[in-house]
Amino acid sequence: MKKISISDCTLNQTSSENLVTFREKTGIARGLDALGADAIELAPIRSRREDTIVYKTIAAAVKNASIRIPAGLDAESAAAAWDSVKEAKSPCLQVIVPTSTVQMEYLCHVKGTKMLGLIEKLCTECRKLCGTVEFVACDASRADREFLSEACRKAEECGVSYITVCDDAGVMLPSEFGEMVSDIRKVCSVPLYVKTSDAVSMAAACAVAAIKAGADGVKTSLEDGCLSVEVLADIIKARGEDLGISCGLAMTEIHSRMNDIRSGQTPAAGMGSEPGEPVGAMKLEPDSTVRDITEASRKLGYELSEEDNGLVFEEFRRVSSKKPYMGAKELEAIIASTAMQVPSTYHLDSYVSNSGNVITAMANVTLVKDGEKLSGVSTGDGPIDASFLAIEQIIGHHYELDDFQIQAVTQGREAMGSALVKLRSDGKLYSGNGISMDIIGASIRAYLNALNKIVYEEN
C-alpha cells in the first residue's frame, strides 16, 4: 500500500497573516506535527528579525515533520530563509515560481526561456545551502504542458528532492488534473506533490485523480479555498484500501483536535495532554532570575534572542510583583506579548479609568514619547473604549479597530488578563498583544503594541 505524504501549507496562506501571535503560530505547527503531517510549510520571510525568531522556534518545536520555507528569488533571500530553519530536524528550501505564461510575465517579467534559466539558478543556489529542495510550479494548470514538463525536468536535473504542481486557479476538472500529473510523472522520478484549489468545490476530486495518476503527496490547509486535512483524511479512511493508499495522519483524532489546532491552542513542548498544563507543574516565583526565565522559555519550545530574553524577564518582573508565582500559561502569554516586538515609540506611563452604571466611562492615559509625557482624557462606551479614544487624542489619529479580544490566561481571582487588538492602517492589519493583572491595562498595552508597529513601519 502506497503512503501518501501530507504537506500542510496553512502557515503559508495569505490570510494566515492574521495568526498574529507567537503562541498561535507555534501552536498550529506543534498541533500539525502531533497530528502526523509529514511537512509544515512556512510563509516567506517578510520581517527578517521577527520571522527568523518565530521560524527558529517552530523549527525547534517540531519534532517529526519537515519544515519547508520559500527561498525567494535571489541568493540573499535564500540565505535568510535557510538561516531561519537550518536547525530543524528536516529543513527544506522551496523554489516557488510561476509557470503559466501570464504569471511569468506579470510577476517575474520573463518569458519561458529565461524562466528555465532562473529555475536552474535558484535550484542550484538552494542545493548549496540545503540538502533538500522542493520545486513548486505555481499556476501549473494554466501553463503550456510542454514548458511545464521542461521546467520540472530542469529542476530535477538540478537535484531537487520534490516537485509540486499547483492548480491555483482551480480551473481543472479531475480528469484533466490527473492527465497533467501523469505527463509530469513520465519525465520526473522524484516524489511528486499536488496542490489543488477548491474554487469550484473539486479540490478533493482533483487530489484523488492526481493520486491515481501517480502523485506521491498532497498539500492541505486549514484555510478556506484549499483541500482541508479533514477531508483528505476522510477520503483515505473511507476509500484508502480501494485506492491502495494510506497516510501517517492520526485518523481517530483529526476531527476532535482540529478546532484546537486552528486556534493554536495545542500542548507546548514539555506539556501534558491538557493545553497549558505542565508535566512538572512549572512554578516561577517573583525572585526567579533571568537564567530561570530563559530556561523556562526554552523548555516551552521558544528559542529567543538574548535581547528578547531580557525583555521577557523585565515583563515577568513587572507582572510577578503582583502574584506569588507564575505557571507555563502565564509565561507563554508574556512571551507572546513581549518577544519579537518593534522598538517602542510610545510607552505606557499611567492610566486612570472610571466607570459605572450611573456615570459615563472616562479614562486618563499618559504615554511617554522621546522622554516627553503626553496625556489624553476621553469618555467612551466603557473604560476600554474611553482608554482607546484617549490614546487617539494623544497621537492625533484614528485607526480602524478591526478586532478586539480579551481573555483570562489562567483561572482564579489572581488570573492574568490577555488582550488582542488589531488595527487597520492603509488597508493593512497590525496586531498587538498585551497582558496585565487587569483587563483594562492589558487592552491598553495591546493597543500600544499594535500602534508601535504602525509607527515603526511608517517611519
N, C-alpha and C positions, 0 to 999 in steps of 0.2 A: 504494500500500500504506500502510495506517494505522500510524503509530508509536505503540505503547503505552508510556506513561510508567511508570517503576518508582520508587516511593517506599518506602524501607526504614525500618521503624519499630523495628528491633532495640534501639536505644538508648532507646526509649520504652516498652519492655516491662517489666513489674513485676519479673521475675526478673533483668533487666539491672542491678539494683542490685548484683548480685554481681560485675559488671565493675568491680572496685574501684579499679583503678589508673588514674592519669592516662594512662599509656602504652597500656593496653588500650583505653580509650575512644577516644583519638585514633587508635590503630592501626586499629580497626574502621572509624572514619569515613573514614580515608585509603584503606583497602582497598576499601570500597564505592564510593568516588569513583573510584578507579582501575579498578574493575570495570565502571563505566558506569552506576551508579544515577543517576537523574535528581534524586532528592531524598533527603536523610537527615534523619530525624526525631529530635529530642532529647526527653528527659523533661522534665516541668515542673520549674521551679526550686524546690528544697526548701531547700538551704543557699545563701543569697544569695552569700556570699563564695566558697565553693568552686565551686559550679556556674557562677557567672559567669566565673571564670578558666578552667575547663575548656571552657566553650562558646565563649569568645572564642578560645581556642587552636584548637579544632576549626574555628571559622569561618575562621581564618587559614590552616589547613592544607588545607581542602577547596577545590580549585581549580575544579571544574566543577559539582558538584551544588548544588541549592538546599538551604539549611539551614532546616528548619521546626521551630518550637517552640511548645508550648501557651502561650496568653496568659493562662490563668487566668480567673477570673470577676469581676475588678474592675480598675479603672484602674491601681492600684498594681502588681498582678501583671503586667499587660500591659506597663507601663513597664520593669519589671525584666527581663522576657523580651526585650523589644526591645533593651535596653542590652547584653545578652549576645551578640546575633547581628547587630547592625546593621552590623558591619564585614565581614560575609560577602559573597561575590560576589553571591549571590542569596538574601537573607533572606526569610522568610515567617513571619507570625504565624498561629497556628491558634486558631480559636474552636471549642472542643470542648464540646458539651453533649449530655445525654441527650434522646432524642426519644420514647421509649416512655412511656406513662402511668405505669407503675410506677416507672421510673427517675427520671422528672421529679419525682415526689412524694417518693421516698425520698432522692435525692441533693440536689435543689435546693429541695424543699418548695414547689413551684409547680405550677400546672395549665397547660394548653395556652396560654391567652391570655397569661398572664404570661410564659411561656417565649418566646413570639414577641417580646414586648417586650424581654426580656433578650437575645435573639439580635440584635435590631436595635441595642440599646445597645452590646453587645460588638463587633459587626462595625464599627459606626461609629467606636468608640473606637480599634480596631486600625487602621482605614484612615487615621486621623490620624497614626499613628506609622509605618506601613509601607505601601508601595505594593502589596504582595502579601499577601493574606489568604486563608486556607483555612477554610471552614466544614465541620466534621466532625459528622455526625449519628450519635451513638452509639446502639446498640441499635435501629437503624432497622428491622430485620427484625420487631420486635415493636411498632412504632409504628403508630398509626392512619394509614392511607395518605393520607387527605386532609390530616391535620395535617402529615405528613412533607413532602408536596408544598408546603404553605403555608410551612413553615419554610425549605425550600430556596429557594423563590421570594423570601421576605423577605430571606434572606442575599444573594442575587444583587442585589436592589434596593439593598442597602447597599454594593455594589461589591466583593464578594469575587471573587477570581480563580479559585478552585477550590472544588468541593463534593465531599465524601466521604460515602458511606453505608456503614454497618458492620453486619455480621451477627455481633455479639458473642456472641450465644447459640448460634450455629451450628445453628439450628433449621430453616433454609430448604432446600428442595430446589432444585436448579439452575434448574428451570423457574420456580419462584416468585421466586427471586432475579432472574432475567432480567426477569420481569414488573415487579418493583419498579423496577429500573433504567430500564426502558422508560417507566414512568409519570413518573419524575423527569426523564428526558430531554425529555419533552413540555413541561415547564414551565420548564426551565432550559437556558441556552445555553452557560454556562461549562464548561470541562473537568470531567468527572465521574470521580472515583476510586471504587474499591470496596475494602473490606477484608473478607475472608472468613475464617471460622473453620474449623478442621479438627477440630472436636469430634467429628464423625461421619464424618471422612475424606472430606469433599466440598468442601474449600476450592478445590481446583483446578477441579473441575467447575463450581462456582458462579462462579468467576472467568471461565471460558470463556463461560458463559451470559451473564454481565454484559457481556463484550466484544462478543458477538454482538448484545446489546441496545443497544449504543451507548456503553459505558463507554470513557473515554479513558486511564485509568490504573489500576494495581493496586498495592496495598500488600503488601509482603513482609516477612519477618522471618527471622532466623537462629534464633529461639526456637521451641520446640515449640508446637503448637497453632495456628499460623498458616501461611499459604501460604509455602513457602520459595522463595527466589530461584532455587535449582537446579531445582525442579520447574517453575516458571513458564518458565524458560529452556528446559528440555527440551520443554515443550509447544510453545513458539514455534518451536523448532528443528525439531520433527517435523511440526507442522501449521500453522505460521505462514503458509505460502503459501496453503493451502486456506482459512484464516480471513481472509486478506488483511491480516495484521498483521506487524509487526516490532518490535524494541526496540533500545535502544542498548547492551545488555549485551555484554561481551566473551565471546561464546559458547564459544570454544575454551579459555578459561582458567578458567571458573567452577568446575568440579569439582576442578581441580588446586590452586586457591587458597583454597577455602572454609575448610579447616582452619586455615590461617594467619590468615585474616580473623577467624574465630571466636575465636581466642586473642589477637587484637590484635597478632600478630607480622607486621606489614607494614612495608615500607620507609618510613622517615620522609622528610619533605621534604628534598631535597638529598642523598638516599642513592642508592646504586646498586641493582642488581637483587637483590642478596642482602641480606636484612634485617640492618640494623646495620652494613653496610659502607659507609663514607662515600666519596663520589666523590673528594674531595680529601684522603683519609686524615687526618681530623681528629686533631690531636695537641695535648693540653692539658698543659702542664708544671706542676710544683708552684708556680712563680713567676708563673703566669698571674694577671692582675688581675681584679677584679670586672667590669670592662668586657669583658674577653676572654670570661669565662664567660657574661655576659649576651648577648653577640653570638653565641656558640656555641649557646646555648639557642634564640635566635631563628632561627638557621639550621636548627635541627631542627624548627622549627614551633611552638615553645612561646612564647606571649605571657604572660609573668609580670608580676606587680606588682613595684614597687620592693622591697617587703618580702620577697617570695618570692625575688627575685633575690639578695637579701642572704643569705637562709637557704641557698639553693643554693650560694652561694660559700663560706659557712662550712663546709658539709658537704664541699664539694670540697677545701677546705684540710685538713680532718681526714683524709680518705681518701688524698689525693695525697701526704701526708707519708710514706707507706709505698710509693709507686710512682714510677717515673721519669717516667711520663706516663699520660694517660688518653685514651680514644677516645670515639666517639659513644655506643656502647652503655653505657659506664660513666656518662657524663653523664646519659643518659636515666634510668638506674636511680636516680641521685641526685635528679633532678627528681621522679620518681615517689614517692620516699620522703620528700621534704622539702617540696615546694611544697604549698600549699593545706591545710596542717595546722592543727588547732585549737591554741590555746595549751596548752603542755605543763604539766600538773600534776606529773607525775613525770619526772625526768631521770635518765639513767644516769650514775652516778659511776664505778663499777668493778665488775668481776666476776672471780671465780676459779673454775675448774671442774677437777675431777679425774675421770678415768675409766680403765678398763682391763678386761681380761678376767678379772682376779683380784680386783678391788675393786668395791665399789658406787659408782656415779657420785654425785658430790656437787658442789654449787655454792654459792658465797657471793656474793650480789648486793647491792650497795649503791646505793640510789637517793637522790635529793635531792628533797624536797618543801618548798616555802616556806623554803628555806635550811637545812633540817634534814636530816642524813644518817640514812637508815634502812637497816638491814641485815637480810638474811634468809639462813638456811642450811638447805639441804634435800638429801635424797638423792632419786634417781629412776631411771627406766629409761633411763639415758643422760644425758649432760651437759645437753642441751637441756631434757628433761623436768625434771631437777633444778633448772635455772635458772628455769623457769616456776613450779614449786612454791615456790621461794624468793621470787619476786615476790608470789605469792599469800599467802605468810606475812607479807610486809611490809604488804600492803594489807588483809589480813584478810578476803578474799573469794575465792570460787572462781567463775570464769566457764567456761562450756562451750566447749571448743576445737572449733569447727565444722570448721575446715580448717587445714592447715599444709603449706606447700610451700617447698622450698629449691632453688636452682639457682645455677650459676656464670654470672655475667654475661658473662665472657669466658673464653678458654681459657688454659692455661699455669699455671705454678707461682704466678704473681702474680695469678691471677684474683680478681676481687672477687665475694663471695658476696651473693646477694639472697634474702630470706626474705619469705614472705607468711603472715600469721596472721589468722584470722577468729575472733572471739569472739562468743558469743551472750549477750545480756543482755535479760531480759524478752521473749524471743521475737524480738528484733531483732538483726540481724547487723552487727557492726562489724569493719572490716578495717584491717590495718596492714601497712606495708612497712618493711623495714629492710635496710641494706646495711653491709657491713664486709669487711675482708680475711679474717676468719674467720667461718665459718658460725654459730658459737655467738653471737658478737657481733651478727651480722645478725638472728638469731632473737630475741634479747632486745630489740633495738631495734624489731623488728616488733611484738612483744607489747606493748611500751610505747606504740607508736604507736596501736594499737587501744584499749588501756586508757585513754589520754588522751582519746580520742573519747567513750568511755563516760562518763568522769567529767565531761567538759565538758557533755555533753547532760543528765546527771542534775542538774547544778548550774544 
